[in-house]
């Protein structure tokens, strides 16, 4: 069966497929793909076996080219998951075609990040590359039930503490919110000894998604204490980034933010709060999300070649980790600008 290539940024059929397919998420959208291209230079591309005027199915990738980590097809870089918008048979046909051409195209590997594992019943020569935990909250439940599902001492009491401290909740996506979010983001990344993504990444996301992207923020006496960034798509709201100032960590700002977002999502009749992925052994983050009332499941990434550890990015990270907490902001951001382009 023939496999056809299309540009999801220009082909008018792609947004139509996204709008009608039940498995589409923010990571399939033109807004997300455009942000990846403008920030990191990755070229989005989609493949389908459909030769009709209407696009019936497809799998979207990005072409990642790097002299440090190799050339590859990834579906999708910096995306928690990216379910093929195709059934098992169609997915198998597309992957088989791509694998047959990968060596001649100089690809190190092809990587796919499905949210559901049932798309591989006919796919061959796929190896698990990495495993995560993915969590979400079912917003179809009554608000009172969602509140009761939260852990009493770890979440509900902290929400009461935040209310007692009279933390000020604000939300927006303009330049001022982006600047204050970036400040907290740098503090958090420095604390975790990780370089921050380029400042252009959040700016490009905000520009592309417009009102669908919101920066939620808690302030104490006018000073930003905690913030999270969410994006809505169809009937879901997606938590993408969170950050905070550790000086205010005992005030309950972060749990209060999530509770505010849940309340607003219920008012907008959204049905799912996607809390994203967590590293499989990051028990602290996984437990925090479960305390919010989230359900948890496994998330596996697959490649057409066995994963070899440590990866090039792991080696790079091990070299820069010891100095990250000591670097001035401009140098820290400079490392992020260079580092993440090779990580997708």
VEXGUZA-242927 format. One record per residue (C-alpha): residue in three letters; x, y, z. Coordinates in steps of 0.5 Angstrom, whole numbers, padded with zeros to 4 digits, always signed. Each point is the difference from the previous one (the first is absolute). Layout:
BEGIN
ALAXYZ;...
END
This chain:
BEGIN
UNK+0000+0000+0000;UNK+0003+0007-0002;UNK+0001+0005+0006;UNK+0000+0007-0002;UNK+0003+0006+0003;UNK-0003+0007+0002;UNK+0002+0006+0004;UNK-0005+0001+0006;UNK+0002+0008+0000;UNK-0003+0001-0007;UNK-0005-0006-0002;UNK-0007+0002+0002;UNK-0002-0007+0001;UNK+0004+0000+0006;UNK-0004+0004+0005;UNK-0006-0003-0003;UNK+0003-0007+0002;UNK+0002+0003+0007;UNK-0007+0003+0001;UNK-0004-0006-0001;UNK+0005-0006+0003;UNK-0002-0002+0007;UNK+0008-0001+0001;UNK+0002+0007-0002;UNK+0004+0004+0006;UNK+0003+0007+0000;UNK+0006-0004-0002;UNK-0003-0001-0007;UNK-0002+0007-0001;UNK+0003+0005-0005;UNK+0001+0004+0006;UNK+0005-0005+0003;UNK+0003-0002-0006;UNK+0002+0007-0002;UNK+0003+0002+0007;UNK+0004-0006-0001;UNK+0003+0002-0007;UNK+0001+0008+0002;UNK+0003-0002+0006;UNK+0005-0006-0001;UNK+0000+0000-0008;UNK-0004-0007+0000;UNK-0004-0001-0007;UNK-0007-0003+0002;UNK-0002-0006-0005;UNK-0006-0005+0000;UNK-0001-0006-0004;UNK-0006-0004-0002;UNK-0002-0005-0004;UNK-0007+0004-0002;UNK+0000+0002-0007;UNK-0006+0003+0000;UNK-0002+0008+0000;UNK-0002-0001+0007;UNK+0005-0002+0005;UNK-0002-0006+0004;UNK+0006-0002+0004;UNK+0007+0002+0001;UNK+0006+0000+0005;UNK+0004+0007+0001;UNK+0008+0000+0001;UNK+0005+0005+0000;UNK+0007+0000-0003;UNK+0005+0001+0005;UNK+0007+0001-0003;UNK+0006+0001+0005;UNK+0007-0002-0001;UNK+0001-0002+0008;UNK-0006-0004+0000;UNK-0002-0002-0007;UNK-0005+0000-0005;UNK-0007-0003+0002;UNK-0007+0000-0001;UNK-0004+0002+0007;UNK-0007+0000+0001;UNK+0000+0005+0003;UNK+0006+0003+0003;UNK-0001+0004+0007;UNK-0007-0003+0000;UNK-0003-0005+0006;UNK-0003-0004-0005;UNK-0003+0000-0007;UNK-0005-0006-0002;UNK+0000-0002-0007;UNK-0006+0002-0003;UNK-0001-0006-0004;UNK-0002-0007+0002;UNK+0005-0006+0001;UNK+0000-0002-0007;UNK+0001+0007-0003;UNK+0006+0001+0005;UNK+0003-0006-0002;UNK+0000+0001-0007;UNK+0003+0007+0001;UNK+0006-0002+0005;UNK+0002-0006-0004;UNK+0000+0005-0006;UNK+0004+0005+0004;UNK+0005-0005+0003;UNK+0002-0003-0007;UNK+0002+0007-0002;UNK+0003+0002+0006;UNK+0007-0002-0001;UNK+0001+0003-0007;UNK-0003+0007+0003;UNK+0006+0000+0005;UNK-0005-0001+0006;UNK+0003-0003+0007;UNK-0007-0002+0002;UNK-0008+0001-0001;UNK-0003+0001+0007;UNK-0008+0000+0002;UNK-0003+0002+0006;UNK-0007-0003+0000;UNK-0005+0001+0006;UNK-0003-0006-0002;UNK+0004-0007-0001;UNK-0005-0003-0004;UNK+0002+0003-0007;UNK+0006-0004-0001;UNK-0004-0007-0001;UNK+0003+0000-0007;UNK+0007+0004+0001;UNK+0006-0004+0000;UNK+0007+0001+0003;UNK-0002+0005+0005;UNK+0004+0001+0007;UNK-0002+0003+0006;UNK+0005+0006+0001;UNK-0003+0004+0006;UNK-0006-0001+0005;UNK-0003+0005+0004;UNK-0007+0001+0004;UNK-0005+0004-0003;UNK-0006+0003+0005;UNK-0007+0004-0001;UNK-0006+0002+0003;UNK-0007-0002-0002;UNK-0003+0007+0000;UNK-0007-0003-0001;UNK-0001-0002+0007;UNK-0003+0005+0005;UNK+0004+0006+0003;UNK-0001-0003+0007;UNK+0002-0007-0002;UNK+0006+0003-0003;UNK+0002+0004+0006;UNK-0001-0006+0004;UNK+0004-0004-0004;UNK+0006+0004+0002;UNK+0005-0002+0005;UNK-0002+0004+0007;UNK+0006+0002+0003;UNK+0004+0000-0006;UNK-0005+0004-0005;UNK-0006+0003+0004;UNK+0003+0002+0006;UNK+0005+0004-0004;UNK-0005+0003-0004;UNK-0003+0003+0006;UNK+0007+0002+0002;UNK+0000+0004-0006;UNK-0007+0003+0001;UNK+0002+0002+0007;UNK+0007+0003-0003;UNK-0005+0004-0005;UNK+0004-0002-0006;UNK-0002+0004-0006;UNK-0002-0004-0006;UNK+0001+0003-0007;UNK+0000-0003-0007;UNK+0002+0003-0007;UNK+0005-0001-0006;UNK+0003+0006-0001;UNK+0007+0003+0000;UNK-0001+0001+0007;UNK-0002-0007+0002;UNK+0005-0003-0004;UNK+0006+0004+0003;UNK-0003-0002+0007;UNK+0000-0007-0002;UNK+0007+0000-0003;UNK+0002+0003+0007;UNK-0003-0006+0004;UNK+0002-0005-0006;UNK+0007+0002+0001;UNK+0000-0001+0007;UNK-0003-0007+0000;UNK+0005-0002-0006;UNK+0006+0002+0004;UNK-0003-0003+0006;UNK+0000-0007-0004;UNK+0006+0001-0003;UNK-0003+0000-0007;UNK+0001+0005-0005;UNK-0006+0004-0002;UNK-0003+0000-0007;UNK+0001+0006-0005;UNK-0004+0006+0002;UNK-0003+0000-0007;UNK-0003-0007+0002;UNK-0005+0003+0004;UNK-0001+0006-0004;UNK-0001-0004-0006;UNK-0006-0004+0004;UNK-0003+0006+0002;UNK+0000+0003-0007;UNK-0003-0006-0003;UNK-0005-0002+0005;UNK-0003+0006+0002;UNK-0005+0000+0005;UNK+0000-0008+0000;UNK+0007+0001+0004;UNK-0001+0003+0007;UNK+0006+0002+0005;UNK-0003-0001+0007;UNK+0003+0003+0006;UNK+0000+0001+0007;UNK+0003+0006+0004;UNK+0002+0002+0007;UNK-0001+0007+0001;UNK+0001+0002-0007;UNK+0006-0005-0001;UNK+0000-0006-0005;UNK+0000-0007+0005;UNK-0003-0005-0005;UNK-0002-0001-0007;UNK-0002-0005-0005;UNK-0001+0000-0007;UNK-0006-0004-0004;UNK-0003+0000-0007;UNK-0007-0002-0002;UNK-0002-0005-0006;UNK-0007-0002-0001;UNK-0003-0003+0007;UNK+0007+0000+0003;UNK+0004+0004+0004;UNK+0008-0002+0000;UNK+0005+0002+0005;UNK+0007+0001-0003;UNK+0004+0004+0005;UNK+0000+0002+0007;UNK+0005+0004+0004;UNK+0001+0004+0007;UNK+0004+0004+0005;UNK+0002-0005+0005;UNK+0000+0006+0005;UNK-0008-0001+0000;UNK+0000-0007-0001;UNK-0003-0001+0007;UNK-0006+0005-0002;UNK-0004-0006-0004;UNK+0000+0004-0006;UNK+0001-0005-0005;UNK-0006-0005+0002;UNK-0004+0006+0001;UNK+0002+0002-0008;UNK-0002-0007-0002;UNK-0007+0000+0004;UNK-0001+0007-0004;UNK+0001-0003-0006;UNK-0005-0006+0001;UNK-0005+0005+0002;UNK+0001+0004-0006;UNK+0000-0006-0004;UNK-0007-0003+0003;UNK-0003+0007-0002;UNK+0002-0001-0007;UNK-0002-0007+0000;UNK+0006-0003-0002;UNK+0001-0007+0001;UNK+0007-0002+0001;UNK+0006+0003+0004;UNK+0006-0003-0003;UNK+0006+0001+0005;UNK+0005-0003-0005;UNK+0006-0005+0001;UNK+0004-0001+0006;UNK+0007-0004+0000;UNK-0001-0007+0002;UNK+0004+0001+0006;UNK-0002+0007+0002;UNK-0005-0003+0006;UNK+0000+0007+0003;UNK-0004+0003-0006;UNK-0004-0006-0002;UNK-0002+0000+0007;UNK-0002+0008+0000;UNK-0004-0001-0006;UNK-0004-0006+0003;UNK-0001+0004+0006;UNK-0004+0005-0004;UNK-0004-0006-0002;UNK+0003-0002-0006;UNK+0000-0007-0003;UNK+0006-0003-0003;UNK+0002-0005-0005;UNK+0007-0002-0004;UNK+0002+0004-0006;UNK+0006-0003-0005;UNK+0004+0003-0005;UNK+0002-0005-0006;UNK+0006+0000-0005;UNK+0001-0004-0006;UNK+0007-0001+0003;UNK+0002-0002+0007;UNK+0001+0006+0005;UNK+0008+0000+0002;UNK+0001+0004+0006;UNK+0003+0005+0002;UNK-0002+0004-0006;UNK+0004+0006-0002;UNK-0005+0004+0003;UNK+0001-0003+0007;UNK+0007+0000-0001;UNK+0000+0008-0002;UNK-0005+0001+0006;UNK+0005-0004+0005;UNK+0005+0005-0002;UNK-0004+0006+0001;UNK-0004-0002+0006;UNK+0005+0002+0006;UNK+0001+0007-0002;UNK-0008+0002-0002;UNK-0002+0002+0007;UNK+0006+0005+0000;UNK+0000+0004-0007;UNK-0003+0007-0001;UNK-0007+0000-0003;UNK+0003+0002-0007;UNK+0005-0006+0000;UNK-0006-0005+0002;UNK-0004+0002-0005;UNK+0005+0000-0006;UNK+0002-0008+0002;UNK-0008-0001+0000;UNK+0000+0003-0007;UNK+0006-0004-0003;UNK-0002-0007+0004;UNK-0008-0001-0001;UNK+0001+0001-0008;UNK+0004-0007+0000;UNK-0005-0003+0005;UNK-0006-0001-0004;
END
